Each structure stands twice: as C-alpha cells, then as structure tokens.
C-alpha cells in the first residue's frame, strides 16, 4: 500500500477534519509536505498537483487553513503512533519566536521523541509580545500533553532555565 492510500484510509476512519473534500485534500497535501520537506506553502504547492499551476495549489492550501477546523488533539494522538509503544519517551518544551513581517509570533512548543527521532507534538500560541512564557502557560500545556501521553511512558522532560521555580507534580 502506498503512502497516499494509507493516509486516505486513516483520514477516512478518523475525525481530524469533518468535511469529506477536506479529508481528500489532506490525502494529497500530507505527501506533498513530506516530498517538499517544507511547510512553506510555495514549496509544498509544487508537489501538490502537477496538473495545475503552482499558484492554484497555493490558493488551495491557503483556503484549507483559512476554512478548516482541525482537531489538534487528535493529530497529536496520531503523531504518538509514530513513536515506539514500549519505549520511554523524551519530552522537550521551549518557547520559540518567529517573525512574520513586522509581526512577532511566540509559540510554546512541546516535542516528543525517542533516540534520534523527535516530532513537534503540541503547541500553544502565546499572546504576549516577545515575552517569555510563564509558569501557568507551561503547566497548562504540559497538562494537555499528559492527557494524551500516559505519564508512565515518559522517561525524561527537558526544559531550559525558564522552568526554574516551584516544582509541579501531576497526579
């Protein structure tokens, strides 16, 4: 079975997006993301549908993100299936800042991995301008991760100096 057919099967059986035509689009878009090794629309659009102009593919990608509500908790559950089931997982959390023109975008990111394999797993957009995350942001985000990953599967949590402070214990 090829990758595109497997992706279509998974999308058909699951609730990542509700609309059937959007699921169909994802069946083409996910392999295009993999082939392009990029999340930039222009680069990915070159691999989406060779029978139309790249600009048409870009418009289709933009429309998808503008119009579709994605169940990101479910995406995280699917991503978890890429990791070994019987191995301890490593969680890394950090804040990153991207500049989009004059707009600064702050993201609190959680990556999950094992050995040399690491995937972006869960993230939250921060409302502040170029500021650090606070303890409440980090605790809230890890609480969401722990609803998806059984804490018994976690072998290590890595974070930078922003985490200095009062220890937090999840039951």
URJOZI-V71001 format. One record per helix or strand. SS is the DSSP state (H for helix, E for strand). FROM is the first residue (numbers start at 1). TO is the last residue. If there is no record, write none. Layout:
BEGIN
SS_FROM_TO + SS_FROM_TO
END
This chain:
BEGIN
H_3_13 + H_20_36 + H_41_48 + H_54_67 + H_72_80 + E_89_100 + E_103_114 + E_117_126 + H_135_148 + H_151_153 + E_154_159 + H_161_163
END
